[in-house]
Amino acid sequence: MAQEFERTHERPAVPMPPPLDFPEHGQPEAEVLDELAARAAEDPYPVERNFGVSYVGPPHPITERVRPLAAGRFFVEWARDMNPATDRLEKEAVRMLGSLLGCPQAVGFITSGGTESNLLALRLARNLHGQSEPEVVLPETAHYSFRLGAELLGLRLREVPVDAAMQPDMRQVERAITPRTAALVCSAPEGNFGQLDPVAEFADLAERRGLYLHVDAAFGGFALPFLRDLGYPIPAFDFSLPGVTSMMTDGHKLGLLPVATGFFLLRDAALLEAIPAGVTGIHTITATKPGDHAAAAWAVMRHLGRQGYRASTRQLMDVVRIVSEGIERIDGLRLLVPPLLAVVNFTSERGDTERIYLELRRRGWGATYGHAGGAGRIRLSIHPHRDPRRAHQFVAALEESVRTIRPTH
Ligand SMILES: Cc1ncc(COP(=O)(O)O)c(C=O)c1O
């Protein structure tokens, strides 16, 4: 299986079941629900045992209690006066995040997630630039949504290579700038290895060259401020740097919000003039949005506050530490880079990484398998709902998996 961030250059399959008639008659509720329960059981591992894929996990339990209050609610930007309360929840959630990320005046939107938010940034930067053949300069580790955006929006990406610590050479970044450059992009952190790009250096460069800078803080936005509160040395990565034009972060990653809750934030409302919303109707890409997501975002932030998020971040880091130390204790396994936040990458020096991955999977534990520099690697992305008990169980399963495939050791 290819990892989320790999470029295989192979066309991925789109597997479809056999043709299925649209049913003439409805089926009793109980039957439908039973069948659904059976389908859910077909997935190889329950979410609690899935340590792979995009940091996503169950949202904070308060969201279950929010749902009945917001049931059936939705909101559409052009019909704001139909759903003013829900619209306001969205805008207040945006303001709370803006204040967390160094810009209480930030304007923005709830999106369907990181991909949509990154597309919004590319589109805004392209429109502001307004010239033909626009280009975007970014480290090669940036999320694939930028490649998708380039394809959709007619942009050329100038990707700058990174070193073994996943850092781009800033002289190369600067050399990649041309009069066609519409934006610089960097990540806090990038998703593949979870390492922080030199955001302050990007911000300086953007200021010096008068360029738009977008920061992809998909999973950092809801965690780095709290890590800093906990005493970790986190450099500036947000709107506190004057060169940062826009940011995004995903609530459904480390923010304990339901899946499909992203945020796109902009320092200066005046920049929105580059979006022809008088014609397009909306500033975002999706029109009718789930009101319960806005309500959940508002409610979880209000309920947890900084204090609550500090606690969930502390728990996350405990899990990351238990898992990382567990990996390093196992003979022949090696972390590829020291984890900064929620991403752990490791390999086996015995060349049996894929077999370890498959054995973990057979035991009902999810991870993702791929390649780095020609060698196999297992990537974990850890969500704050995982507790230390689960982390110890994962390490035990990993130890057993290694023992199973190397019986002579
Ligand atoms: C750094 C980064 N940016 C963007 C995204 C895209 O987010 P989504 O899957 O919500 O579209 C991800 C997802 O893993 C990510 O890690």
The ligand as an ORCA input file, in Angstrom:
! r2SCAN-3c Opt
* xyz 0 1
  C       0.327     18.899      6.479
  C      -1.006     18.521      5.909
  N      -1.684     19.409      5.142
  C      -2.891     19.135      4.614
  C      -3.496     17.917      4.848
  C      -4.832     17.628      4.206
  O      -5.860     17.514      5.117
  P      -7.244     16.815      4.779
  O      -6.958     15.352      4.738
  O      -8.112     17.233      5.919
  O      -7.739     17.342      3.481
  C      -2.837     16.954      5.631
  C      -3.457     15.639      5.851
  O      -2.885     14.702      6.293
  C      -1.563     17.264      6.178
  O      -0.896     16.391      6.920
*
